[in-house]
Amino acid sequence: MERIIMYGTTWCGDCVRAKAVFDHYKIDYDFVNIEEDEMAAKKVMEINNGKRVVPTLIIGKVPYTNPSYSELQELIQPYISKED
């Protein structure tokens, strides 16, 4: 299964929430800070019609922009260990 990529910032509350969900379920993911990586910021803007919306997640090669808590829970189901 491909790793989740999360484009975000350190100050974004929704990014903190998504990280907490991933950490709770022990899901491996890559966090890319768009304030420190200009190419990542451009990618986020391409995905979001010119807007720097975070978190922007790539799950299974599909982008998701700022999913709600319930949407995030649904998206990560294949990544959750049956032991949790």
N, C-alpha and C positions, 0 to 999 in steps of 0.2 A: 504494500500500500504506500502511495506517495506521501511524503511529509506535507503537512499543512504549512503554507507560507502566510504570515500575517504582516502586512504593511501597516505601520502605525507610527505613533509618537509616544514619548514618555509621559506627556501631560494629559493625554486623551483618556477620559473616564471610561469610555466604551472599550478602549484597548486594554485597560487594566482589567475590566470585567472579563473580556475574552481570554486574557492570559490566565486569570484565576480559574476559569472553567477548564482550560486545557491542563493547568497544573493539578486541579482537583482530580481529574480523570487520568492523570499521568500520560497525557498525549504529547508526543514529541512534535514540535513545530519550530519553524524558523521565524524569528522576529526581525524585521528589517525596518529600521528607523528612517523614515523618509526625510527627516530633518538633517540627517547625516549622509544620506545617499541620494544624490541628485538623479541618478538613473532610476532609482526606485520611485522617487517622487514623480518623475515623468511617466513611468509605467502606471502608477495610480491615476494620474490625470488622463491617460489614454483610456483606461478602463471606465472612468467616471465622467466622461464627456467634458474634460478640461478642469474638473474640480478635484481638489486634494481631500477626498473624503476618507477618513480612517475610522475604524479599521477596515481595510480592504483585505479579504482573505482569498487565497487560492486553495481550493480543496478539490483534489482530483482534476486539476487543470481548469476548473470552472471558477470564475471570480464571483465573490459575494461581497456586497458593499454594506457595511455597518448592519449586520443581521441583528435582529432582536434576540433577547435571551432565549426565547422559545425556539426561534429559527436556528440559533447556534446549537442548541441541544439536539435538534433533529439532524442537523448537518454532520455532527460528530459521532452519531450513533455507530457507524462502521469502525470507528477508531477506538471505541470504548472496549476495554478488556471485559470479558464475561465474568472475570473474578471480582470486578468492582461492584 
